[in-house]
Amino acid sequence: MNAYADLQFAYFNYGENQNRANGSQKDSRLVFDTTRLVLELEAGLPEYGLEAEFEVEFEHGGAGAAMELEYEEFGEFDTDVEKAGEALVEELYLTKKLGRDVEVSVGRFYVAVGTLFADYLPTSYLATIRSEAETRIIPNTWNDMGMQLRWDTPWGVRLTGQVVNGLDSTGFNSNTWVATGLQQRFELVRASDLAGVLRADVRRFEGFNFGVSAYYGGTTRNRPKPDLVKQCDDANPNMVAPCGYISAPLFIADVHLSVNRNRWRAHAMVMYGHLGNAAAVSARNARLSNLLNVLRTPVSDNALSAWGELGYDIAPWLGLDGNHRLEPYVRIDYMDSQFKPRAELFDNPRFERTVYTVGTSYTLAGLAVLKLDFSQRRMGSSVFRPENALRMSTGFVY
């Protein structure tokens, strides 16, 4: 059995309502959060080349429902399951090894896009929180059901191919692009639109891992209702979507890098995404029911994000042995969830954000972590006030 946990203590000098003409109001608030507790179980039958893995995540201290004030919806109160805590099965799959270097998996697993596909443990990244540039654009530790094929080639390149369930476009919006399109609101998950993922990671150089990934899939037929359909004169009333669906394909590509060599540690990623027929999705989403708990703000055709962090271990300077890592670090996150939108969509500068972070991470024996950092978020225009945050986090991995 494996597990990891993350606790957050944060101070913010700005209010929660960012949907104002000059940005957030000045404020002084503290937030404590049991961010996540993840339990992982593994079992196998080596003689048959079979392995099974199960991973459940408890977010924000448990499971339940709570009201939240959603400023993107003009100050309406919404019921949000995640904000009260949530228990999620993030991985549940069976793997069959086909020789020494090839394996196929079926079930629920992480989607092979971005850095969090592999580097999601609190010991894997330097800052107190996961990259905002990544989690604001795509789902945080994106997981879904499907089939995966992985091949460790003789040339030191790991190739991963996946066929997974697509996203639900009712969750797409101005603020988080497609990050809230993961289907979690209903008991049954629609899988009428699938997606394909290809990823290549070069692992032949010790301490270096760099690669690319690409995602392409539909988003229309996984909506809770068949409400994004084509209209025609001779429609058959006995058929669902007799004239077909309006296509809204989603494409995402990224380039990523991870370094862990000697006393240096670094991560970096650039991600670009494009949503086809974003105008049609936005027009239909604007008429969705309040009960669906989605933002209903227009989604951009394109999104862009990039981030990088760099740290250096100074523990040897202080006479500490190899069980200790003390790493001052810097990080920059850039994200624009309305990158070069269509002409009729206002390119709101408040959705272009850059976060500058400096801090220190302490790791003991690769198991326990304590981190402290200061960050400043700046919007795409000087009209908006900068937002400062001081965070401390602690956690463990075993």
Summary of the structure (lengths in Angstrom):
residues: 398
radius of gyration: 21.8
end to end distance: 8.6
largest distance: 80.4
contacts: 1271
relative contact order: 0.15
helix: 9%
strand: 50%
